Amino acid sequence: MSKKIDESKYIYAVSRIRAIEKKLIDNLKFDRMVDSKSPDEALKTLLEVDYGHGLEIKSPLQYEELLKDEYKKVYQLLSDLAPEPEIINMFLLSNDYHNIKVFLKAEFSGQETVDILIESGSFPLNKLKIMLQDRNLSDMPAIMRSAVEECIDTFGRTGDPQLIDLILDKANYLHMKEIAQASASEFLKDLIVIMIDVCNIRTFLRIKNLKKTWDFLQKVLVPGGKIDSKIFVENLDNSLDNFLESLRYSDYGNFLEEGLEDVKSSGSLTKFEKLCDNYIISFVKKAKFIAFGVEPLIGYLIAKETEIKNARIVMVGKINNISNEIIRERLREAYV
């Protein structure tokens, strides 16, 4: 894609999205799911808002089948509506990179992959699998191909599967940024910058925990965010308090203060991951006030991804008898 988005083409698509948005699951419905007395009762709420339409769902244990189906329908809807589907395909890339991670790790470990693959990628799963098995990467975009080659080389030298995640995450965001820049959409460009910064913060915390070197950190940080890479490198051997002070007056200061405090006290990134997602959804909510253009479609897409993530959190919690309090703590902020 190498042309500016023609916002006037989106009038029909946005009108459809505005009508469909009314079916998004709000906080009240999620509260009802959390308070449900059984997994079956929680599942009923999803079925009431048209999850699983066309499927035969008999058990709450089929929740993953239900959610995967909803995910596919969302991407199909937006691909059909978008006058420039390459913008929607930009967000399919994360599924491709996820599937590449799964296929490579399965190959290196000799395990199966079926349950955690995502069908809604820009490459059909069978084609992607054969490309990786045969090392025939010529049909891949250059950024993706280079990342796969780096993963194969790096794992061959280190035997560390965690490095696969870091390499492919970096490539994913670089790939998305390339498309966003070509679109000339300020909303898309700003969104990807935020996503890059959040990714780099997460990467910094993982690398710090793994006690890797400065050189390694610099290799995996994604360029193109607002946060200067020097802040990450200079704070790798410092305390999290020092890292926070470096960013306290940035756009990320408030959520970092809360998130890093929890990381220090719990040693877990669970709440921090939630706060990262909430920060992104708070930015995307701007799309609700835009009359026409690509923004409402992207807003709806990220809203549905968040909704599906929340539905998974609730269903897993109810099936495993996790307390309602803990389930609520893990839920992301709803778009509506």
C-alpha positions in Angstrom: 0.0 0.0 0.0 1.5 3.3 -1.0 -1.4 5.9 -1.2 -3.3 8.0 1.2 -6.6 6.6 2.5 -9.7 8.0 0.8 -12.0 8.6 3.8 -15.0 9.3 1.7 -15.0 5.6 0.6 -15.7 4.6 4.2 -19.2 6.2 4.6 -21.1 2.9 4.1 -18.6 0.8 6.0 -18.8 3.1 9.0 -22.6 3.2 9.0 -22.6 -0.6 9.2 -20.0 -0.6 12.0 -22.0 1.9 14.0 -25.0 -0.4 13.9 -23.0 -3.5 14.7 -21.1 -1.8 17.6 -24.4 -1.9 19.6 -23.9 -5.7 19.9 -20.6 -5.4 21.6 -20.5 -6.9 25.1 -20.4 -4.1 27.7 -19.2 -4.1 31.3 -22.6 -5.0 32.6 -22.8 -8.2 30.5 -19.3 -9.2 31.5 -20.3 -8.6 35.2 -23.2 -11.0 34.6 -20.9 -13.6 33.1 -18.5 -13.3 36.0 -21.4 -13.6 38.5 -22.9 -16.6 36.8 -23.2 -19.7 38.9 -21.7 -22.1 36.4 -19.8 -22.2 33.1 -23.0 -23.1 31.3 -24.6 -19.9 32.6 -21.6 -17.8 31.4 -21.7 -19.5 28.0 -25.4 -18.6 27.7 -24.6 -14.9 27.8 -22.2 -15.3 24.8 -24.8 -17.3 22.9 -27.4 -14.5 23.6 -25.2 -12.0 21.7 -24.9 -14.3 18.7 -21.6 -15.9 19.5 -21.5 -19.4 17.9 -24.3 -18.6 15.3 -24.2 -21.6 12.9 -22.3 -23.8 15.3 -23.5 -26.6 17.4 -22.3 -25.7 20.9 -23.4 -28.2 23.5 -20.8 -27.7 26.3 -18.9 -24.7 27.8 -15.8 -26.7 27.2 -16.3 -25.8 23.5 -15.7 -22.1 24.3 -12.4 -22.0 22.3 -14.2 -23.2 19.2 -16.8 -20.5 19.8 -14.2 -17.8 20.2 -12.1 -18.8 17.2 -15.3 -18.8 15.1 -16.1 -15.3 16.3 -12.6 -14.1 15.5 -12.9 -15.4 11.9 -16.3 -13.7 11.5 -14.9 -10.3 12.6 -12.0 -10.4 10.2 -14.3 -11.6 7.4 -16.8 -8.8 8.1 -14.2 -6.1 8.1 -12.4 -7.4 5.0 -15.8 -7.4 3.2 -16.6 -3.9 4.4 -13.3 -2.1 4.0 -12.8 -0.3 0.7 -9.1 -0.8 1.2 -8.8 -4.3 2.7 -5.0 -4.0 3.0 -5.6 -1.8 6.1 -7.5 -4.7 7.8 -4.8 -7.2 6.5 -2.3 -5.1 8.4 -3.9 -6.4 11.6 -3.9 -10.0 10.3 -0.1 -9.9 10.4 0.0 -10.5 14.1 -1.8 -13.8 13.5 0.7 -14.8 10.8 3.6 -14.0 13.2 1.9 -15.9 16.0 1.4 -19.0 13.7 5.1 -18.8 12.6 6.1 -18.9 16.3 3.9 -21.9 16.9 5.1 -23.8 13.8 8.8 -23.1 14.5 8.6 -24.0 18.2 6.7 -27.2 17.3 9.4 -28.1 14.8 12.2 -27.5 17.2 10.6 -29.3 20.1 8.8 -32.1 18.2 5.3 -31.2 19.5 1.9 -30.7 17.9 0.5 -27.3 17.1 -3.2 -27.6 16.3 -4.9 -26.1 19.4 -3.1 -22.8 19.5 -3.0 -21.9 15.8 -5.1 -19.0 14.5 -6.8 -19.4 11.2 -7.4 -15.7 10.5 -4.1 -14.9 9.0 -3.1 -13.5 5.7 -1.5 -16.9 4.9 -3.6 -20.1 5.0 -2.3 -22.4 7.7 -1.4 -25.3 5.4 0.5 -23.0 3.1 2.4 -21.3 5.9 3.3 -24.7 7.4 4.7 -26.1 4.1 6.6 -22.9 3.5 8.4 -23.2 6.8 8.9 -26.9 6.6 10.5 -26.6 3.1 12.3 -23.4 4.0 10.7 -21.9 0.9 10.1 -18.4 2.0 10.0 -16.6 -1.3 6.3 -15.7 -1.0 6.7 -14.0 2.3 7.1 -10.2 2.6 10.7 -9.2 3.1 10.4 -8.3 6.8 8.7 -11.6 7.6 11.2 -13.7 5.6 14.2 -12.0 7.2 12.7 -12.6 10.7 12.1 -16.3 10.0 15.6 -16.8 8.8 16.9 -15.0 11.9 14.8 -17.3 14.2 16.2 -20.4 12.5 19.7 -19.2 12.8 19.4 -17.9 16.3 17.7 -21.1 17.7 20.4 -23.2 15.9 23.1 -21.3 17.8 21.4 -20.8 21.2 18.6 -23.5 21.5 16.6 -20.8 23.3 12.9 -20.8 22.1 12.1 -17.5 24.0 14.3 -15.7 21.4 11.8 -16.7 18.7 9.1 -14.7 20.4 11.3 -11.6 20.7 12.5 -11.7 17.1 9.1 -12.2 15.6 7.4 -9.6 17.8 9.9 -7.1 16.6 9.3 -8.0 12.9 5.5 -7.9 13.4 5.6 -4.3 14.6 8.1 -3.2 12.0 5.9 -4.7 9.3 2.8 -2.9 10.7 4.6 0.4 10.9 5.7 0.1 7.3 2.0 -0.3 6.2 0.8 2.4 8.6 3.4 4.9 7.2 2.3 4.2 3.6 -1.4 4.7 4.5 -0.7 8.4 5.6 -3.4 7.9 8.4 -2.3 9.8 11.5 -4.6 7.5 13.6 -2.9 4.4 12.3 0.6 5.9 12.6 0.0 7.0 16.2 -1.6 3.7 17.1 1.4 1.7 15.9 3.8 4.0 17.7 1.9 3.3 20.9 1.9 -0.4 20.2 5.7 -0.3 19.6 6.3 1.6 22.8 4.2 -0.9 24.8 5.9 -3.8 23.1 9.4 -2.4 24.0 8.4 -1.9 27.6 7.2 -5.5 27.8 10.4 -6.6 26.1 12.5 -4.6 28.5 10.9 -6.2 31.5 11.3 -9.7 30.0 15.0 -9.1 29.1 15.6 -7.6 32.5 14.1 -10.7 34.1 16.2 -13.0 31.9 19.3 -11.0 32.8 20.4 -10.6 29.2 23.0 -8.1 28.0 22.7 -4.5 26.7 23.7 -5.7 23.3 21.0 -8.3 23.2 18.3 -5.7 24.4 19.3 -3.3 21.6 18.9 -6.0 19.0 15.3 -6.9 20.0 14.0 -3.4 20.7 11.6 -2.2 17.9 12.6 1.2 16.4 10.0 3.8 15.7 8.4 4.4 19.1 8.4 7.6 21.1 10.6 6.2 23.9 14.3 6.5 23.1 16.1 3.2 23.2 18.7 4.7 25.4 16.2 4.8 28.3 15.8 1.0 28.1 19.5 0.3 27.8 20.6 2.7 30.5 18.0 1.2 33.0 18.7 -2.5 32.2 20.9 -2.8 35.3 19.0 -0.2 37.4 16.0 -0.6 39.6 12.4 -0.4 38.2 12.1 2.8 40.2 14.8 4.4 38.1 13.1 3.2 34.9 9.8 4.7 36.1 11.5 8.0 36.9 12.8 8.2 33.3 9.3 7.9 32.0 7.2 9.4 34.7 6.3 12.6 32.7 5.8 10.7 29.4 2.4 9.7 28.0 2.9 6.3 29.7 3.7 7.6 33.2 0.4 6.9 35.0 -0.1 3.3 33.8 3.6 2.5 34.3 3.5 3.7 37.9 0.7 1.4 38.7 1.9 -1.5 36.6 5.5 -1.5 37.8 4.4 -1.3 41.4 2.5 -4.5 40.9 5.5 -6.1 39.1 7.7 -5.3 42.1 5.2 -6.7 44.6 4.0 -9.8 42.8 6.9 -10.7 40.5 4.2 -11.2 37.8 3.4 -9.3 34.6 -0.3 -10.3 34.6 -1.6 -7.0 35.8 0.9 -5.1 33.8 -0.2 -6.8 30.6 -3.8 -5.8 31.4 -2.8 -2.2 31.9 -1.0 -2.2 28.6 -4.1 -3.5 26.8 -6.2 -0.9 28.6 -3.9 1.9 27.5 -4.2 0.9 23.9 -8.0 0.5 24.1 -8.3 4.0 25.7 -6.5 5.5 22.6 -8.6 3.5 20.2 -11.8 4.8 21.8 -11.2 8.0 19.9 -12.5 6.2 16.9 -16.0 6.3 18.4 -16.2 10.1 17.7 -14.9 10.0 14.1 -17.7 10.4 11.5 -16.1 8.4 8.6 -12.7 7.0 7.7 -10.7 3.9 8.6 -10.7 4.7 12.3 -14.1 3.2 13.3 -13.2 0.0 11.5 -10.0 -0.4 13.4 -11.7 0.7 16.6 -14.3 -2.1 16.2 -11.6 -4.7 15.3 -9.6 -4.0 18.5 -12.8 -3.8 20.5 -13.8 -7.3 19.3 -10.3 -8.6 20.0 -10.5 -7.3 23.5 -14.0 -8.6 23.9 -12.9 -12.1 22.8 -9.9 -11.9 25.2 -12.3 -11.0 28.1 -14.7 -13.8 27.1 -11.8 -16.3 27.2 -10.7 -15.0 30.7 -14.2 -15.5 32.0 -14.8 -18.9 30.5 -11.4 -20.2 31.7 -12.1 -18.8 35.1 -15.5 -20.3 35.5 -14.4 -23.7 34.2 -11.5 -23.8 36.6 -13.4 -22.5 39.6 -11.3 -19.3 39.9 -12.8 -16.7 42.2 -15.0 -14.0 40.7 -12.6 -11.4 42.3 -9.6 -12.7 40.4 -11.5 -13.0 37.2 -12.6 -9.4 37.4 -9.0 -8.3 38.2 -7.9 -9.8 34.9 -10.6 -8.4 32.7 -9.6 -5.7 30.2 -11.5 -2.4 29.8 -14.5 -2.8 27.4 -14.7 -0.5 24.3 -18.4 0.3 25.1 
